[in-house]
Amino acid sequence: MIHFTGIIIAVSTFLIIGIFHPVVIKVEYHTGTKLWWIFLVIGLASIAAALFIANDILSALIGVFGASSLWTIGELFSQKKRVEKGWFPMNPKRSNEYQPTDKSNASNQEHA
């Protein structure tokens, strides 16, 4: 007999993590890091819920979703640093929230 449980969890985990990548970029662009606590609440609630779900596949996927939500907290702050380095676009409406990390920009400011 063939069992698909592992494949279902693996593919679903890949998709959940893949969905969180653009979520991090969009959330940081539009709101910065101030909504990190929402991911904390969602992550902890999801992990707690996974403990009470009898279906193994669903429990695993809710747990993966919760862990991905918690991981997103760190990624939001890392994304802010990537924006400051110029690797991702900065939201001009929130440009005052960033500290430029470009050394040539910092040395230009010192000589001004």
Wavefront OBJ file of the C-alpha trace (Angstrom):
o trace
v 0.000 0.000 0.000
v 1.257 3.498 -0.860
v 1.085 6.205 1.814
v 0.895 9.837 0.731
v 0.997 11.496 4.149
v 4.675 12.454 3.949
v 4.369 13.815 0.411
v 1.273 15.834 1.309
v 2.999 17.367 4.328
v 6.207 18.048 2.369
v 4.490 19.764 -0.566
v 2.181 21.712 1.724
v 5.115 22.833 3.888
v 6.941 24.031 0.779
v 3.852 26.001 -0.285
v 3.291 27.527 3.165
v 6.896 28.690 3.384
v 6.716 29.955 -0.196
v 3.625 32.001 0.570
v 5.287 33.644 3.559
v 8.170 35.002 1.437
v 6.080 37.626 -0.421
v 4.041 38.248 2.748
v 7.219 39.376 4.539
v 8.145 41.695 1.664
v 4.678 43.252 1.406
v 4.107 43.643 5.145
v 7.510 45.273 5.669
v 7.001 47.576 2.685
v 3.544 48.759 3.776
v 3.784 48.711 7.582
v 7.426 48.139 8.529
v 8.112 45.970 11.555
v 5.380 47.325 13.818
v 3.006 44.392 13.156
v 5.467 41.717 14.292
v 3.272 40.942 17.296
v 0.431 39.797 15.030
v 2.689 37.049 13.696
v 3.560 36.132 17.286
v -0.099 35.737 18.235
v -0.934 33.822 15.045
v 2.118 31.593 15.463
v 1.501 30.725 19.091
v -2.233 30.191 18.509
v -1.553 27.926 15.533
v 1.004 25.842 17.396
v -1.339 25.525 20.374
v -4.210 24.543 18.071
v -2.047 21.902 16.385
v -1.735 20.139 19.742
v -5.486 19.515 19.818
v -6.089 18.448 16.197
v -6.484 14.689 15.849
v -5.866 14.561 12.095
v -2.122 14.067 11.630
v -1.869 15.904 8.315
v -3.922 18.891 9.432
v -2.124 19.063 12.780
v 1.260 19.046 11.047
v 0.223 21.739 8.580
v -1.204 23.996 11.282
v 2.044 23.508 13.196
v 4.098 24.395 10.112
v 1.916 27.469 9.578
v 2.481 28.495 13.205
v 6.240 27.963 13.002
v 6.351 29.921 9.742
v 4.439 32.750 11.416
v 6.982 32.858 14.223
v 9.865 32.734 11.739
v 8.296 35.682 9.916
v 8.966 37.909 12.938
v 12.706 37.614 12.439
v 12.345 37.900 8.688
v 10.469 41.208 9.035
v 13.419 42.717 10.876
v 15.863 41.144 8.409
v 13.803 42.531 5.539
v 14.115 46.011 7.021
v 17.906 45.597 6.980
v 17.774 44.363 3.375
v 15.781 47.486 2.441
v 18.323 49.681 4.237
v 21.097 48.026 2.209
v 19.185 48.824 -0.978
v 18.442 45.212 -1.858
v 14.675 45.827 -1.836
v 12.651 48.965 -2.568
v 11.989 51.396 0.275
v 8.489 52.702 0.847
v 8.919 56.466 0.316
v 6.061 57.145 2.748
v 8.128 55.555 5.522
v 11.654 56.606 4.505
v 12.229 58.225 7.914
v 12.030 54.768 9.562
v 15.186 53.503 7.854
v 18.842 54.009 8.663
v 21.006 53.868 5.543
v 23.759 51.262 5.843
v 25.594 52.206 2.666
v 29.115 53.219 3.761
v 29.608 55.613 0.857
v 26.394 57.397 1.843
v 27.537 57.619 5.478
v 30.935 59.021 4.520
v 29.293 61.567 2.221
v 27.201 62.770 5.150
v 30.297 63.091 7.361
v 32.027 65.333 4.795
v 29.009 67.553 4.260
l 1 2 3 4 5 6 7 8 9 10 11 12 13 14 15 16 17 18 19 20 21 22 23 24 25 26 27 28 29 30 31 32 33 34 35 36 37 38 39 40 41 42 43 44 45 46 47 48 49 50 51 52 53 54 55 56 57 58 59 60 61 62 63 64 65 66 67 68 69 70 71 72 73 74 75 76 77 78 79 80 81 82 83 84 85 86 87 88 89 90 91 92 93 94 95 96 97 98 99 100 101 102 103 104 105 106 107 108 109 110 111 112
